[in-house]
Amino acid sequence: MKLTQTLGLHKHLTYKGNLKHTRYGWLRLTPAYSVHLVSDLLETHKNKNPVVLDPFCGTGTTALVCAEKGIKSYTTDINPFLVWLAHTKTRFYKAEEITAFVEISNVIIENICTAEVENIWIPPLH
Ligand SMILES: C[S@@+](CC[C@H](N)C(=O)[O-])C[C@H]1O[C@@H](n2cnc3c(N)ncnc32)[C@H](O)[C@@H]1O
């Protein structure tokens, strides 16, 4: 088996495993840990009442897995945007907040779709 085929079998253990997995897919960050990897590792410790310290949270994968499993965790990062993102991903949202978000998102999408603007700048992202 070629190396590329072997790596393809394990892509769910990379950031690719997060892309279609609820909040884990909110931001595509190549060095992010996989939710599946973190979840499997924490399963082996779940009966030991662990407390997790992740001083390099990145997109907050470890903190979010801990929150879902009811494991206490502490996390931070040198990058303030990633601290904000991890906080946003791990917090609880009331139904009314989600409804308000959906409503305002629909207004924004509607305005974008009906805007008659020429020469819209599109960032060079793939
Ligand atoms: C491999 S990424 C972590 C990815 C994370 N586990 C995830 O799932 O998204 C490493 C992180 O360490 C952070 N970092 C690097 N140097 C740091 C430092 N001195 N103190 C705190 N965080 C640091 C980076 O900003 C980066 O987000």
The ligand as an SDF file (V2000), in Angstrom:
LIG
                    3D

 27 29  0  0  0  0  0  0  0  0999 V2000
   -1.0880   22.5150   16.9230 C   0  0  0  0  0  0  0  0  0  0  0  0
   -1.9200   23.9770   17.4310 S   0  0  0  0  0  0  0  0  0  0  0  0
   -3.0900   23.3430   18.5640 C   0  0  0  0  0  0  0  0  0  0  0  0
   -4.2860   22.8030   17.8460 C   0  0  0  0  0  0  0  0  0  0  0  0
   -5.4150   22.4350   18.7860 C   0  0  0  0  0  0  0  0  0  0  0  0
   -5.1090   21.2440   19.5500 N   0  0  0  0  0  0  0  0  0  0  0  0
   -6.6980   22.2560   17.9880 C   0  0  0  0  0  0  0  0  0  0  0  0
   -7.3130   21.1800   18.0400 O   0  0  0  0  0  0  0  0  0  0  0  0
   -7.0910   23.1900   17.2560 O   0  0  0  0  0  0  0  0  0  0  0  0
   -0.7600   24.7360   18.5350 C   0  0  0  0  0  0  0  0  0  0  0  0
   -1.2540   25.9950   19.1900 C   0  0  0  0  0  0  0  0  0  0  0  0
   -0.2750   26.4310   20.1120 O   0  0  0  0  0  0  0  0  0  0  0  0
   -0.3370   27.8470   20.1940 C   0  0  0  0  0  0  0  0  0  0  0  0
    0.9010   28.3380   20.7920 N   0  0  0  0  0  0  0  0  0  0  0  0
    2.1370   28.3780   20.2450 C   0  0  0  0  0  0  0  0  0  0  0  0
    3.0360   28.8730   21.1310 N   0  0  0  0  0  0  0  0  0  0  0  0
    2.3490   29.1420   22.2620 C   0  0  0  0  0  0  0  0  0  0  0  0
    2.7260   29.6510   23.5470 C   0  0  0  0  0  0  0  0  0  0  0  0
    3.9950   29.9960   23.8100 N   0  0  0  0  0  0  0  0  0  0  0  0
    1.7750   29.7620   24.4860 N   0  0  0  0  0  0  0  0  0  0  0  0
    0.4890   29.4230   24.2250 C   0  0  0  0  0  0  0  0  0  0  0  0
    0.0670   28.9320   23.0290 N   0  0  0  0  0  0  0  0  0  0  0  0
    0.9980   28.7970   22.0620 C   0  0  0  0  0  0  0  0  0  0  0  0
   -0.5730   28.2870   18.7690 C   0  0  0  0  0  0  0  0  0  0  0  0
   -1.1650   29.5760   18.6910 O   0  0  0  0  0  0  0  0  0  0  0  0
   -1.4920   27.1570   18.2490 C   0  0  0  0  0  0  0  0  0  0  0  0
   -2.8490   27.5470   18.3030 O   0  0  0  0  0  0  0  0  0  0  0  0
  1  2  1  0
  2  3  1  0
  2 10  1  0
  3  4  1  0
  4  5  1  0
  5  6  1  0
  5  7  1  0
  7  8  2  0
  7  9  1  0
 10 11  1  0
 11 12  1  0
 11 26  1  0
 12 13  1  0
 13 14  1  0
 13 24  1  0
 14 15  1  0
 14 23  1  0
 15 16  2  0
 16 17  1  0
 17 18  1  0
 17 23  2  0
 18 19  1  0
 18 20  2  0
 20 21  1  0
 21 22  2  0
 22 23  1  0
 24 25  1  0
 24 26  1  0
 26 27  1  0
M  CHG  2   2   1   9  -1
M  END
$$$$
